[in-house]
Amino acid sequence: MQVNTQELIERFAKVFPGDSPRCVARAPGRVNLIGEHVDYNDGFVLPIAMSQALYVVAGPADDGHVTVNTTAFSESVRFPANDPGPPGSPMWGNYIRGVARMLLNRNVRIKPARLLIHSDVPVGGGVSSSAALEVGTAMALLTLAGQRLDPIPLALLARQAEHEYAHSPCGIMDQFICVLGKKDHALLLDCRSQEYEQLPLRFPETVLAVMNTQVKHEIGGSEYPVRQRQCQEGLAILKAGHPHIASLRDVTSEHLDTCEKRMDVVAFSRCRHVVTEIRRTQQAADALRLHDATQFGQLMTESHVSLRDDYAVSCPELDALVDLATGVPGCYGARMTGGGFGGCAIALIHRSAEQPLRDAITKEYDTRFKKPAIVYVTVPADGAFVHSL
């Protein structure tokens, strides 16, 4: 859905009578094409910035406070501009408080402000609505303060806010793609060195179908930290046998084979996913360079199988969507994307397959799970930016 920023500006005037907006920040959601649950294991990831985004309309205030309203929730968030306070309620407000705290820690003098937030990025869908909220808020507050941050420091600040205020131990991918996204490109990101490469996404007549299970998840209280701990348990055993290994990035299938008997079966499976997923992501980048949609799609589907069987972060709804998508002629491949346990699956499809995919999901998924899956198409878009008014 195309967001009309003029309508948001007019809505700001209704929500905050007498106040005038000075800027509109736009921060996109993201779809990770492949490379799941490897960012916190020093791996490679291959996300795109989505055409769907979060918008922050911002203007100055004269009451010493930052006041935040959204078009999605009835609650508002309000705190002194010089003291955002500790994490609290509502939960979504913690991302904003966290960003404010991190900016203050960098000696940014936050100005009292009015913020109106609107988003067409699905919340809890595994497409990084939280990173969009963090980055969009930071850019708006920086603009009102007459300051700016370069993309990488901005991404790292947003990630720190999520760590400290949402207690979600995310890697660097979500915030990096939010600020570094480029139209018609995917971002190959090395999560160890933070080096990246913009790769053109040139698969003629293809689109990405995003299929939202409408099963919600909150990573902070989920199995996400458990998976990280299991990876570290396996890594400790691998290090004991191979002292040169610093992270699972350094592990080969041969290393895993030599340590399998000394590892817990669950930890072994988790490590196997990470090792093979890092390899698949590098192969997928090669497929992009060769414009080979068939190979790319096959790697996507293999990734889902590994996430389902070895990493155990899928769910019946995600599996059903992937199975339905891969059964439609014109689908190159499909997989869950994001943290898992709900959220979204994605499919690389020929344009002609969009309606057959929608029809198959309506017929099968909606009947089986007694709720509709929301399907929309996205394309690689530019990263976050702010427009002064």
C-alpha atoms as a printed R data frame, in Angstrom:
    type eleno elety resid chain resno      x       y       z
1   ATOM     1    CA   MET     A     1  0.000   0.000   0.000
2   ATOM     2    CA   GLN     A     2  1.360   3.422  -0.979
3   ATOM     3    CA   VAL     A     3  1.586   5.694   2.054
4   ATOM     4    CA   ASN     A     4  0.523   9.294   1.478
5   ATOM     5    CA   THR     A     5  2.889  11.431   3.536
6   ATOM     6    CA   GLN     A     6  0.708  14.518   3.076
7   ATOM     7    CA   GLU     A     7 -2.138  12.685   4.801
8   ATOM     8    CA   LEU     A     8  0.225  11.832   7.668
9   ATOM     9    CA   ILE     A     9  1.233  15.481   7.973
10  ATOM    10    CA   GLU     A    10 -2.436  16.462   8.143
11  ATOM    11    CA   ARG     A    11 -3.041  13.770  10.744
12  ATOM    12    CA   PHE     A    12 -0.136  15.125  12.808
13  ATOM    13    CA   ALA     A    13 -1.940  18.476  12.915
14  ATOM    14    CA   LYS     A    14 -5.073  16.783  14.259
15  ATOM    15    CA   VAL     A    15 -3.219  14.708  16.876
16  ATOM    16    CA   PHE     A    16 -1.066  17.640  18.007
17  ATOM    17    CA   PRO     A    17 -3.177  20.792  17.495
18  ATOM    18    CA   GLY     A    18 -1.097  23.936  17.235
19  ATOM    19    CA   ASP     A    19  2.180  22.079  16.569
20  ATOM    20    CA   SER     A    20  3.892  21.989  13.175
21  ATOM    21    CA   PRO     A    21  5.953  19.080  11.803
22  ATOM    22    CA   ARG     A    22  9.504  19.793  10.665
23  ATOM    23    CA   CYS     A    23 10.454  16.471   9.071
24  ATOM    24    CA   VAL     A    24  9.288  13.035   7.984
25  ATOM    25    CA   ALA     A    25 11.639  10.074   8.440
26  ATOM    26    CA   ARG     A    26 11.065   6.906   6.428
27  ATOM    27    CA   ALA     A    27 12.647   3.610   7.553
28  ATOM    28    CA   PRO     A    28 11.944   0.383   5.632
29  ATOM    29    CA   GLY     A    29 11.228  -3.085   6.895
30  ATOM    30    CA   ARG     A    30 13.409  -5.878   5.618
31  ATOM    31    CA   VAL     A    31 13.176  -9.311   4.120
32  ATOM    32    CA   ASN     A    32 16.137 -11.600   4.624
33  ATOM    33    CA   LEU     A    33 16.416 -13.633   1.428
34  ATOM    34    CA   ILE     A    34 18.740 -16.183   3.015
35  ATOM    35    CA   GLY     A    35 21.167 -16.413   5.941
36  ATOM    36    CA   GLU     A    36 18.854 -16.937   8.901
37  ATOM    37    CA   HIS     A    37 20.045 -17.111  12.519
38  ATOM    38    CA   VAL     A    38 23.662 -16.677  11.458
39  ATOM    39    CA   ASP     A    39 24.130 -12.942  12.049
40  ATOM    40    CA   TYR     A    40 24.926 -13.515  15.731
41  ATOM    41    CA   ASN     A    41 27.295 -16.329  14.702
42  ATOM    42    CA   ASP     A    42 29.563 -14.119  12.538
43  ATOM    43    CA   GLY     A    43 27.965 -15.402   9.331
44  ATOM    44    CA   PHE     A    44 26.801 -13.871   6.056
45  ATOM    45    CA   VAL     A    45 23.281 -12.596   5.471
46  ATOM    46    CA   LEU     A    46 21.529 -11.443   2.306
47  ATOM    47    CA   PRO     A    47 18.604  -9.110   3.077
48  ATOM    48    CA   ILE     A    48 16.743  -6.483   1.083
49  ATOM    49    CA   ALA     A    49 15.031  -3.330   2.297
50  ATOM    50    CA   MET     A    50 11.299  -3.637   1.626
51  ATOM    51    CA   SER     A    51  9.078  -1.191  -0.190
52  ATOM    52    CA   GLN     A    52  6.914  -1.262   2.977
53  ATOM    53    CA   ALA     A    53  8.164   1.176   5.612
54  ATOM    54    CA   LEU     A    54  7.626   3.016   8.888
55  ATOM    55    CA   TYR     A    55  7.166   6.797   8.917
56  ATOM    56    CA   VAL     A    56  7.903   9.251  11.719
57  ATOM    57    CA   VAL     A    57  6.394  12.725  11.380
58  ATOM    58    CA   ALA     A    58  8.224  14.943  13.862
59  ATOM    59    CA   GLY     A    59  7.957  18.490  15.124
60  ATOM    60    CA   PRO     A    60  9.306  20.552  18.030
61  ATOM    61    CA   ALA     A    61  7.511  20.965  21.353
62  ATOM    62    CA   ASP     A    62  7.786  23.556  24.123
63  ATOM    63    CA   ASP     A    63  6.922  21.444  27.169
64  ATOM    64    CA   GLY     A    64 10.293  19.760  27.742
65  ATOM    65    CA   HIS     A    65  8.982  16.322  26.774
66  ATOM    66    CA   VAL     A    66  9.041  13.886  23.871
67  ATOM    67    CA   THR     A    67  5.473  12.770  23.167
68  ATOM    68    CA   VAL     A    68  4.813   9.894  20.775
69  ATOM    69    CA   ASN     A    69  1.533   8.800  19.226
70  ATOM    70    CA   THR     A    70  0.969   6.081  16.653
71  ATOM    71    CA   THR     A    71 -1.760   5.248  14.168
72  ATOM    72    CA   ALA     A    72 -1.668   1.620  15.340
73  ATOM    73    CA   PHE     A    73 -2.049   1.845  19.126
74  ATOM    74    CA   SER     A    74 -4.243   3.920  21.401
75  ATOM    75    CA   GLU     A    75 -1.515   4.389  24.027
76  ATOM    76    CA   SER     A    76  0.939   7.253  23.787
77  ATOM    77    CA   VAL     A    77  4.474   7.488  25.164
78  ATOM    78    CA   ARG     A    78  5.763  10.574  26.949
79  ATOM    79    CA   PHE     A    79  9.052  11.252  28.736
80  ATOM    80    CA   PRO     A    80 11.357  14.202  29.541
81  ATOM    81    CA   ALA     A    81 13.615  14.973  26.590
82  ATOM    82    CA   ASN     A    82 16.675  14.774  28.839
83  ATOM    83    CA   ASP     A    83 15.650  11.558  30.630
84  ATOM    84    CA   PRO     A    84 13.770   8.785  28.782
85  ATOM    85    CA   GLY     A    85 13.753   6.665  31.924
86  ATOM    86    CA   PRO     A    86 14.016   2.865  32.168
87  ATOM    87    CA   PRO     A    87 12.140   0.330  30.015
88  ATOM    88    CA   GLY     A    88  8.463   0.195  30.829
89  ATOM    89    CA   SER     A    89  5.033   0.027  29.247
90  ATOM    90    CA   PRO     A    90  3.868  -0.047  26.484
91  ATOM    91    CA   MET     A    91  6.426  -2.401  25.003
92  ATOM    92    CA   TRP     A    92  6.734  -0.542  21.692
93  ATOM    93    CA   GLY     A    93  7.694   2.578  23.625
94  ATOM    94    CA   ASN     A    94 10.865   0.905  24.864
95  ATOM    95    CA   TYR     A    95 12.400   1.070  21.391
96  ATOM    96    CA   ILE     A    96 11.832   4.827  21.386
97  ATOM    97    CA   ARG     A    97 13.091   5.308  24.939
98  ATOM    98    CA   GLY     A    98 16.120   3.194  24.090
99  ATOM    99    CA   VAL     A    99 16.973   5.269  21.030
100 ATOM   100    CA   ALA     A   100 16.639   8.473  23.052
101 ATOM   101    CA   ARG     A   101 18.940   7.089  25.747
102 ATOM   102    CA   MET     A   102 21.584   6.021  23.211
103 ATOM   103    CA   LEU     A   103 21.490   9.452  21.562
104 ATOM   104    CA   LEU     A   104 21.910  11.155  24.943
105 ATOM   105    CA   ASN     A   105 24.843   8.841  25.655
106 ATOM   106    CA   ARG     A   106 26.439  10.189  22.450
107 ATOM   107    CA   ASN     A   107 25.981  13.737  23.768
108 ATOM   108    CA   VAL     A   108 23.153  14.503  21.371
109 ATOM   109    CA   ARG     A   109 20.986  17.155  22.998
110 ATOM   110    CA   ILE     A   110 17.502  15.833  22.301
111 ATOM   111    CA   LYS     A   111 14.941  18.563  21.764
112 ATOM   112    CA   PRO     A   112 11.400  18.322  23.144
113 ATOM   113    CA   ALA     A   113  9.342  16.838  20.338
114 ATOM   114    CA   ARG     A   114  6.044  15.544  19.046
115 ATOM   115    CA   LEU     A   115  6.241  12.324  17.030
116 ATOM   116    CA   LEU     A   116  3.508  10.623  15.028
117 ATOM   117    CA   ILE     A   117  4.367   7.117  13.856
118 ATOM   118    CA   HIS     A   118  2.681   5.200  11.058
119 ATOM   119    CA   SER     A   119  3.802   1.882   9.588
120 ATOM   120    CA   ASP     A   120  2.767  -0.608   6.943
121 ATOM   121    CA   VAL     A   121  5.504  -3.013   8.088
122 ATOM   122    CA   PRO     A   122  3.796  -6.000   9.780
123 ATOM   123    CA   VAL     A   123  4.510  -6.020  13.530
124 ATOM   124    CA   GLY     A   124  5.766  -9.392  14.779
125 ATOM   125    CA   GLY     A   125  6.015 -10.649  11.205
126 ATOM   126    CA   GLY     A   126  9.744 -11.287  11.173
127 ATOM   127    CA   VAL     A   127 10.357  -8.369   8.803
128 ATOM   128    CA   SER     A   128 12.095  -6.122  11.323
129 ATOM   129    CA   SER     A   129  9.456  -3.606  12.291
130 ATOM   130    CA   SER     A   130 11.511  -2.931  15.444
131 ATOM   131    CA   ALA     A   131 14.643  -1.854  13.544
132 ATOM   132    CA   ALA     A   132 12.517   0.418  11.356
133 ATOM   133    CA   LEU     A   133 11.053   2.012  14.494
134 ATOM   134    CA   GLU     A   134 14.500   2.509  16.024
135 ATOM   135    CA   VAL     A   135 16.105   3.964  12.905
136 ATOM   136    CA   GLY     A   136 13.135   6.162  12.002
137 ATOM   137    CA   THR     A   137 12.933   7.561  15.532
138 ATOM   138    CA   ALA     A   138 16.677   8.217  15.675
139 ATOM   139    CA   MET     A   139 16.681  10.051  12.337
140 ATOM   140    CA   ALA     A   140 13.710  12.206  13.365
141 ATOM   141    CA   LEU     A   141 15.200  13.154  16.754
142 ATOM   142    CA   LEU     A   142 18.594  13.850  15.184
143 ATOM   143    CA   THR     A   143 17.017  16.099  12.559
144 ATOM   144    CA   LEU     A   144 15.139  18.116  15.186
145 ATOM   145    CA   ALA     A   145 18.430  18.455  17.094
146 ATOM   146    CA   GLY     A   146 20.200  19.709  13.959
147 ATOM   147    CA   GLN     A   147 22.520  16.696  13.885
148 ATOM   148    CA   ARG     A   148 23.055  13.530  11.870
149 ATOM   149    CA   LEU     A   149 24.892  10.225  12.117
150 ATOM   150    CA   ASP     A   150 26.545   8.271   9.333
151 ATOM   151    CA   PRO     A   151 24.744   5.030   8.417
152 ATOM   152    CA   ILE     A   152 26.941   2.542  10.288
153 ATOM   153    CA   PRO     A   153 27.059   4.421  13.623
154 ATOM   154    CA   LEU     A   154 23.305   4.960  13.291
155 ATOM   155    CA   ALA     A   155 22.711   1.239  12.755
156 ATOM   156    CA   LEU     A   156 24.903   0.291  15.716
157 ATOM   157    CA   LEU     A   157 23.155   2.816  17.957
158 ATOM   158    CA   ALA     A   158 19.765   1.383  17.003
159 ATOM   159    CA   ARG     A   159 20.948  -2.153  17.712
160 ATOM   160    CA   GLN     A   160 22.263  -1.127  21.130
161 ATOM   161    CA   ALA     A   161 18.875   0.408  21.926
162 ATOM   162    CA   GLU     A   162 17.188  -2.909  21.110
163 ATOM   163    CA   HIS     A   163 19.674  -4.839  23.244
164 ATOM   164    CA   GLU     A   164 19.365  -2.624  26.304
165 ATOM   165    CA   TYR     A   165 15.724  -1.549  26.222
166 ATOM   166    CA   ALA     A   166 13.915  -4.415  24.471
167 ATOM   167    CA   HIS     A   167 16.292  -7.076  25.850
168 ATOM   168    CA   SER     A   168 16.459  -8.701  22.416
169 ATOM   169    CA   PRO     A   169 19.990  -9.955  21.591
170 ATOM   170    CA   CYS     A   170 19.726  -9.301  17.845
171 ATOM   171    CA   GLY     A   171 22.661  -9.262  15.443
172 ATOM   172    CA   ILE     A   172 23.550  -6.390  13.121
173 ATOM   173    CA   MET     A   173 21.526  -7.355  10.048
174 ATOM   174    CA   ASP     A   174 18.211  -5.630  10.704
175 ATOM   175    CA   GLN     A   175 19.575  -2.181  11.440
176 ATOM   176    CA   PHE     A   176 22.254  -2.391   8.724
177 ATOM   177    CA   ILE     A   177 19.837  -3.172   5.901
178 ATOM   178    CA   CYS     A   178 17.460  -0.492   7.191
179 ATOM   179    CA   VAL     A   179 20.103   2.209   6.677
180 ATOM   180    CA   LEU     A   180 22.034   0.657   3.755
181 ATOM   181    CA   GLY     A   181 19.231  -0.675   1.566
182 ATOM   182    CA   LYS     A   182 19.409   0.124  -2.152
183 ATOM   183    CA   LYS     A   183 16.677  -0.067  -4.762
184 ATOM   184    CA   ASP     A   184 16.830  -3.266  -6.870
185 ATOM   185    CA   HIS     A   185 19.727  -4.631  -4.794
186 ATOM   186    CA   ALA     A   186 20.321  -7.127  -2.018
187 ATOM   187    CA   LEU     A   187 22.942  -6.529   0.674
188 ATOM   188    CA   LEU     A   188 25.557  -9.231   1.225
189 ATOM   189    CA   LEU     A   189 26.667  -8.442   4.767
190 ATOM   190    CA   ASP     A   190 29.611 -10.022   6.554
191 ATOM   191    CA   CYS     A   191 28.468  -9.969  10.167
192 ATOM   192    CA   ARG     A   192 32.011 -10.489  11.444
193 ATOM   193    CA   SER     A   193 33.853  -7.692   9.648
194 ATOM   194    CA   GLN     A   194 30.758  -5.535   8.957
195 ATOM   195    CA   GLU     A   195 31.905  -5.330   5.337
196 ATOM   196    CA   TYR     A   196 29.136  -5.385   2.772
197 ATOM   197    CA   GLU     A   197 28.459  -5.583  -0.950
198 ATOM   198    CA   GLN     A   198 25.423  -4.339  -2.849
199 ATOM   199    CA   LEU     A   199 24.390  -7.063  -5.314
200 ATOM   200    CA   PRO     A   200 21.913  -6.291  -8.128
201 ATOM   201    CA   LEU     A   201 18.779  -8.433  -7.943
202 ATOM   202    CA   ARG     A   202 18.259  -9.173 -11.630
203 ATOM   203    CA   PHE     A   203 15.859 -12.042 -12.026
204 ATOM   204    CA   PRO     A   204 13.623 -10.949 -14.943
205 ATOM   205    CA   GLU     A   205  9.875 -10.988 -14.312
206 ATOM   206    CA   THR     A   206 10.238 -12.144 -10.707
207 ATOM   207    CA   VAL     A   207  8.852 -10.700  -7.486
208 ATOM   208    CA   LEU     A   208  9.070 -11.588  -3.817
209 ATOM   209    CA   ALA     A   209  5.808 -12.717  -2.282
210 ATOM   210    CA   VAL     A   210  5.674 -12.143   1.470
211 ATOM   211    CA   MET     A   211  3.190 -14.452   3.194
212 ATOM   212    CA   ASN     A   212  2.230 -13.444   6.727
213 ATOM   213    CA   THR     A   213  0.990 -16.337   8.881
214 ATOM   214    CA   GLN     A   214 -0.611 -13.839  11.286
215 ATOM   215    CA   VAL     A   215  0.986 -15.840  14.085
216 ATOM   216    CA   LYS     A   216  2.659 -13.185  16.236
217 ATOM   217    CA   HIS     A   217  5.959 -13.531  18.028
218 ATOM   218    CA   GLU     A   218  7.987 -11.409  20.425
219 ATOM   219    CA   ILE     A   219 11.649 -12.303  20.120
220 ATOM   220    CA   GLY     A   220 12.620 -10.923  23.543
221 ATOM   221    CA   GLY     A   221 10.613 -13.590  25.373
222 ATOM   222    CA   SER     A   222 10.948 -16.375  22.838
223 ATOM   223    CA   GLU     A   223 13.310 -19.203  22.066
224 ATOM   224    CA   TYR     A   224 15.730 -16.823  20.336
225 ATOM   225    CA   PRO     A   225 18.145 -16.536  23.310
226 ATOM   226    CA   VAL     A   226 17.882 -20.309  23.811
227 ATOM   227    CA   ARG     A   227 19.165 -20.923  20.275
228 ATOM   228    CA   GLN     A   228 22.066 -18.569  20.876
229 ATOM   229    CA   ARG     A   229 22.993 -20.452  24.034
230 ATOM   230    CA   GLN     A   230 22.808 -23.811  22.249
231 ATOM   231    CA   CYS     A   231 25.129 -22.509  19.545
232 ATOM   232    CA   GLN     A   232 27.608 -21.373  22.183
233 ATOM   233    CA   GLU     A   233 27.484 -24.774  23.886
234 ATOM   234    CA   GLY     A   234 28.349 -26.481  20.622
235 ATOM   235    CA   LEU     A   235 31.016 -23.909  19.833
236 ATOM   236    CA   ALA     A   236 32.772 -24.555  23.164
237 ATOM   237    CA   ILE     A   237 33.192 -28.234  22.259
238 ATOM   238    CA   LEU     A   238 34.366 -27.390  18.751
239 ATOM   239    CA   LYS     A   239 36.932 -24.954  20.163
240 ATOM   240    CA   ALA     A   240 38.285 -27.613  22.510
241 ATOM   241    CA   GLY     A   241 39.030 -29.865  19.558
242 ATOM   242    CA   HIS     A   242 40.090 -27.101  17.171
243 ATOM   243    CA   PRO     A   243 41.730 -24.170  19.017
244 ATOM   244    CA   HIS     A   244 41.870 -21.950  15.915
245 ATOM   245    CA   ILE     A   245 38.054 -21.731  15.779
246 ATOM   246    CA   ALA     A   246 36.775 -18.358  17.009
247 ATOM   247    CA   SER     A   247 33.113 -18.676  16.017
248 ATOM   248    CA   LEU     A   248 30.817 -20.955  14.046
249 ATOM   249    CA   ARG     A   249 31.877 -18.950  10.987
250 ATOM   250    CA   ASP     A   250 35.193 -20.855  11.141
251 ATOM   251    CA   VAL     A   251 33.598 -24.304  11.393
252 ATOM   252    CA   THR     A   252 33.409 -26.720   8.468
253 ATOM   253    CA   SER     A   253 31.273 -29.814   8.034
254 ATOM   254    CA   GLU     A   254 34.405 -31.849   8.679
255 ATOM   255    CA   HIS     A   255 34.906 -30.126  12.039
256 ATOM   256    CA   LEU     A   256 31.330 -30.990  12.974
257 ATOM   257    CA   ASP     A   257 31.811 -34.620  12.002
258 ATOM   258    CA   THR     A   258 34.881 -34.986  14.219
259 ATOM   259    CA   CYS     A   259 33.050 -33.541  17.235
260 ATOM   260    CA   GLU     A   260 29.595 -35.049  16.759
261 ATOM   261    CA   LYS     A   261 29.990 -37.815  19.340
262 ATOM   262    CA   ARG     A   262 31.070 -35.311  22.004
263 ATOM   263    CA   MET     A   263 28.206 -32.911  21.380
264 ATOM   264    CA   ASP     A   264 24.652 -32.947  22.624
265 ATOM   265    CA   VAL     A   265 22.388 -33.915  19.718
266 ATOM   266    CA   VAL     A   266 20.455 -30.641  19.943
267 ATOM   267    CA   ALA     A   267 23.578 -28.462  20.017
268 ATOM   268    CA   PHE     A   268 24.955 -30.434  17.069
269 ATOM   269    CA   SER     A   269 21.818 -29.777  15.025
270 ATOM   270    CA   ARG     A   270 21.896 -26.072  15.843
271 ATOM   271    CA   CYS     A   271 25.540 -25.787  14.819
272 ATOM   272    CA   ARG     A   272 24.943 -27.781  11.643
273 ATOM   273    CA   HIS     A   273 22.266 -25.328  10.581
274 ATOM   274    CA   VAL     A   274 24.579 -22.358  11.103
275 ATOM   275    CA   VAL     A   275 27.495 -23.937   9.234
276 ATOM   276    CA   THR     A   276 25.400 -25.022   6.251
277 ATOM   277    CA   GLU     A   277 23.393 -21.785   6.179
278 ATOM   278    CA   ILE     A   278 26.549 -19.690   5.949
279 ATOM   279    CA   ARG     A   279 27.625 -21.797   2.980
280 ATOM   280    CA   ARG     A   280 24.185 -21.512   1.352
281 ATOM   281    CA   THR     A   281 24.265 -17.729   1.697
282 ATOM   282    CA   GLN     A   282 27.603 -17.507  -0.087
283 ATOM   283    CA   GLN     A   283 26.253 -19.777  -2.826
284 ATOM   284    CA   ALA     A   284 23.130 -17.621  -3.085
285 ATOM   285    CA   ALA     A   285 25.297 -14.527  -3.569
286 ATOM   286    CA   ASP     A   286 27.021 -16.337  -6.437
287 ATOM   287    CA   ALA     A   287 23.606 -17.162  -7.920
288 ATOM   288    CA   LEU     A   288 22.728 -13.451  -7.785
289 ATOM   289    CA   ARG     A   289 25.929 -12.570  -9.604
290 ATOM   290    CA   LEU     A   290 25.061 -15.150 -12.286
291 ATOM   291    CA   HIS     A   291 21.380 -14.079 -12.411
292 ATOM   292    CA   ASP     A   292 20.423 -17.712 -11.729
293 ATOM   293    CA   ALA     A   293 16.936 -17.632 -10.213
294 ATOM   294    CA   THR     A   294 16.585 -21.417 -10.270
295 ATOM   295    CA   GLN     A   295 19.675 -21.995  -8.137
296 ATOM   296    CA   PHE     A   296 18.772 -19.127  -5.828
297 ATOM   297    CA   GLY     A   297 15.291 -20.512  -5.249
298 ATOM   298    CA   GLN     A   298 16.600 -24.000  -4.560
299 ATOM   299    CA   LEU     A   299 18.912 -22.611  -1.880
300 ATOM   300    CA   MET     A   300 15.990 -20.753  -0.288
301 ATOM   301    CA   THR     A   301 14.007 -23.972   0.021
302 ATOM   302    CA   GLU     A   302 17.008 -25.852   1.417
303 ATOM   303    CA   SER     A   303 17.380 -23.080   3.988
304 ATOM   304    CA   HIS     A   304 13.802 -23.608   5.154
305 ATOM   305    CA   VAL     A   305 14.338 -27.342   5.587
306 ATOM   306    CA   SER     A   306 17.389 -26.631   7.751
307 ATOM   307    CA   LEU     A   307 15.540 -24.035   9.829
308 ATOM   308    CA   ARG     A   308 12.669 -26.462  10.310
309 ATOM   309    CA   ASP     A   309 14.639 -29.615  11.076
310 ATOM   310    CA   ASP     A   310 18.011 -28.526  12.508
311 ATOM   311    CA   TYR     A   311 17.266 -25.148  14.076
312 ATOM   312    CA   ALA     A   312 13.653 -25.930  15.004
313 ATOM   313    CA   VAL     A   313 12.328 -22.394  14.618
314 ATOM   314    CA   SER     A   314  9.552 -23.022  12.123
315 ATOM   315    CA   CYS     A   315  5.917 -23.826  12.915
316 ATOM   316    CA   PRO     A   316  3.010 -25.586  11.143
317 ATOM   317    CA   GLU     A   317  1.745 -22.333   9.629
318 ATOM   318    CA   LEU     A   318  5.127 -21.442   8.123
319 ATOM   319    CA   ASP     A   319  5.661 -24.978   6.846
320 ATOM   320    CA   ALA     A   320  2.232 -24.948   5.212
321 ATOM   321    CA   LEU     A   321  2.918 -21.675   3.397
322 ATOM   322    CA   VAL     A   322  6.286 -22.893   2.126
323 ATOM   323    CA   ASP     A   323  4.761 -26.169   0.922
324 ATOM   324    CA   LEU     A   324  1.903 -24.354  -0.810
325 ATOM   325    CA   ALA     A   325  4.241 -21.867  -2.475
326 ATOM   326    CA   THR     A   326  6.703 -24.443  -3.774
327 ATOM   327    CA   GLY     A   327  3.795 -26.394  -5.246
328 ATOM   328    CA   VAL     A   328  2.737 -23.475  -7.456
329 ATOM   329    CA   PRO     A   329  4.191 -23.449 -11.008
330 ATOM   330    CA   GLY     A   330  6.456 -20.443 -11.368
331 ATOM   331    CA   CYS     A   331  7.755 -20.548  -7.790
332 ATOM   332    CA   TYR     A   332 11.547 -20.835  -7.690
333 ATOM   333    CA   GLY     A   333 11.788 -21.404  -3.943
334 ATOM   334    CA   ALA     A   334 10.377 -20.428  -0.559
335 ATOM   335    CA   ARG     A   335 11.414 -20.234   3.081
336 ATOM   336    CA   MET     A   336 10.520 -18.766   6.432
337 ATOM   337    CA   THR     A   337 12.186 -15.428   7.105
338 ATOM   338    CA   GLY     A   338 12.985 -13.730  10.383
339 ATOM   339    CA   GLY     A   339 13.259 -15.191  13.860
340 ATOM   340    CA   GLY     A   340 10.624 -17.869  13.305
341 ATOM   341    CA   PHE     A   341  7.826 -19.322  15.449
342 ATOM   342    CA   GLY     A   342  5.386 -17.455  13.225
343 ATOM   343    CA   GLY     A   343  5.794 -14.306  11.218
344 ATOM   344    CA   CYS     A   344  6.365 -14.471   7.488
345 ATOM   345    CA   ALA     A   345  7.498 -16.825   4.775
346 ATOM   346    CA   ILE     A   346  8.773 -15.544   1.444
347 ATOM   347    CA   ALA     A   347  8.682 -16.986  -2.055
348 ATOM   348    CA   LEU     A   348 10.625 -16.020  -5.161
349 ATOM   349    CA   ILE     A   349  8.034 -16.267  -7.924
350 ATOM   350    CA   HIS     A   350  7.473 -15.382 -11.557
351 ATOM   351    CA   ARG     A   351  4.988 -12.528 -11.848
352 ATOM   352    CA   SER     A   352  2.501 -14.873 -13.485
353 ATOM   353    CA   ALA     A   353  2.464 -17.037 -10.331
354 ATOM   354    CA   GLU     A   354  1.198 -14.306  -7.996
355 ATOM   355    CA   GLN     A   355 -2.526 -14.950  -8.419
356 ATOM   356    CA   PRO     A   356 -2.224 -18.779  -8.436
357 ATOM   357    CA   LEU     A   357 -0.243 -18.478  -5.188
358 ATOM   358    CA   ARG     A   358 -2.923 -16.295  -3.624
359 ATOM   359    CA   ASP     A   359 -5.610 -18.730  -4.753
360 ATOM   360    CA   ALA     A   360 -3.758 -21.752  -3.331
361 ATOM   361    CA   ILE     A   361 -3.275 -20.050   0.028
362 ATOM   362    CA   THR     A   362 -6.903 -18.932   0.213
363 ATOM   363    CA   LYS     A   363 -8.101 -22.444  -0.584
364 ATOM   364    CA   GLU     A   364 -5.739 -24.446   1.631
365 ATOM   365    CA   TYR     A   365 -4.188 -22.288   4.374
366 ATOM   366    CA   ASP     A   366 -7.238 -20.273   5.322
367 ATOM   367    CA   THR     A   367 -9.338 -23.419   5.606
368 ATOM   368    CA   ARG     A   368 -6.788 -25.401   7.598
369 ATOM   369    CA   PHE     A   369 -5.830 -22.732  10.126
370 ATOM   370    CA   LYS     A   370 -9.162 -20.874  10.333
371 ATOM   371    CA   LYS     A   371 -7.487 -17.545   9.642
372 ATOM   372    CA   PRO     A   372 -6.327 -15.832   6.447
373 ATOM   373    CA   ALA     A   373 -2.674 -15.483   5.568
374 ATOM   374    CA   ILE     A   374 -1.916 -12.000   4.295
375 ATOM   375    CA   VAL     A   375  0.024 -12.053   1.022
376 ATOM   376    CA   TYR     A   376  1.733  -9.026  -0.482
377 ATOM   377    CA   VAL     A   377  4.463  -8.417  -3.008
378 ATOM   378    CA   THR     A   378  7.586  -6.424  -2.267
379 ATOM   379    CA   VAL     A   379 10.635  -5.262  -4.192
380 ATOM   380    CA   PRO     A   380 14.092  -4.155  -3.014
381 ATOM   381    CA   ALA     A   381 13.874  -0.508  -1.949
382 ATOM   382    CA   ASP     A   382 16.167   2.236  -0.707
383 ATOM   383    CA   GLY     A   383 17.188   2.473   2.918
384 ATOM   384    CA   ALA     A   384 16.101   5.009   5.512
385 ATOM   385    CA   PHE     A   385 16.041   8.723   4.787
386 ATOM   386    CA   VAL     A   386 14.568  11.887   6.267
387 ATOM   387    CA   HIS     A   387 12.764  14.679   4.432
388 ATOM   388    CA   SER     A   388 12.761  18.132   5.984
389 ATOM   389    CA   LEU     A   389  9.552  20.144   5.671
